[in-house]
Amino acid sequence: MSADKIKNQAAAAAEDAATSARDELEVLKKQLEHFLNAHVVPPLSGAANTAVSNAREIAEHQKKTVATNVSAKPFLSIAASFAVGFVLGRLSR
């Protein structure tokens, strides 16, 4: 066998191996995408929706609590707001 023939055969074998590896990687990629879409994304989406819903409920509850406290003691609320505003104003200089 000549060196050129061996070289050509080796190049052809390497190209076949590379093509085969690319095809197998493509199949694995498709399987992984299917697995993620079927088994991972739905639970994560549900958990995210639950977390957002819980955060909204907590924010609404805190809003009602603050409103109740402010209406129960309006002068104290005004004084606290003035104090916080004064301190922040002094710090921002």
N, C-alpha and C positions, 0 to 999 in steps of 0.2 A: 504494500500500500504506500502510496506517496504521501508526503507531508501535507500537501494541499487537500487531499481527499479526507485525511484524518481531521484536519482543521475544519473543513466544511461539515463533516459529520458531527464534530463536537459543537460547532456553532448551531447546527440544526437541533441537536439534542438540548442545548441550553435554551434555545428559543421555544421548543416544545414544553420544556419544564416551566419556563416563565409564563407561557400561555396557560398551562394547566394550573399553575399557582394563582394567576389572575382570576381564572374562572372559579376556582375554589373560594377565593377571597370574596368574590362577588356573591356567590351562593351564601356564604357565611354572613355577609353584610345584610342580605335580604332576610335571612332567618333572624338575625339580631333585631332588625327593624320590626319585623312581625312580632317577635317576643315583647319588645318594648311597647309597641302599640297595643298589644292584647293584654299584657299583664302588669306593666309598670305605670303607664300614663293614666289609666282610669283611676287607680287608687290614689295616685298623687293629686290628680285633679279634684277628686272628692275631698281629700284632706285639705287642699288649699281652699276650696269653697267653704268647708266647715270652719277653717281658721278665720276667713274673712267674715263669715256670719257671726262668729263669737266675738271678734274684734268690734264689729258694729254694735252688738248688744252691750258690750262693756262700755263703749263710748257713749251710747245712749243712756245707760244707767248712771255713768259719771256726770253727764250733762244734767240729768234730773237732780242728782245729789247736789251739785253746785248751785243750781237754780233754787232749790229748797233752802240751802244754807244762806244764800244771798238774800232771799226774801224774808227769812227769819231774822237776820241781823243786818239790815241795810247799812247802818252807819259804820259798823265794824268792817263790812266789805269795802266801803268807800275809803276808810282809813287804810286798810291793807293795800288797796290798789294805789293809793297815793304814795304809801311808803315804798312799794315795789317800783313804781314809776320814778320816784325821786332817786332811789339807789341806782337803778339802771341808767338814769340820766347822768348821774355823777360818774358812773363807771365808763360811760361812752365818750367822755371828754378826752 
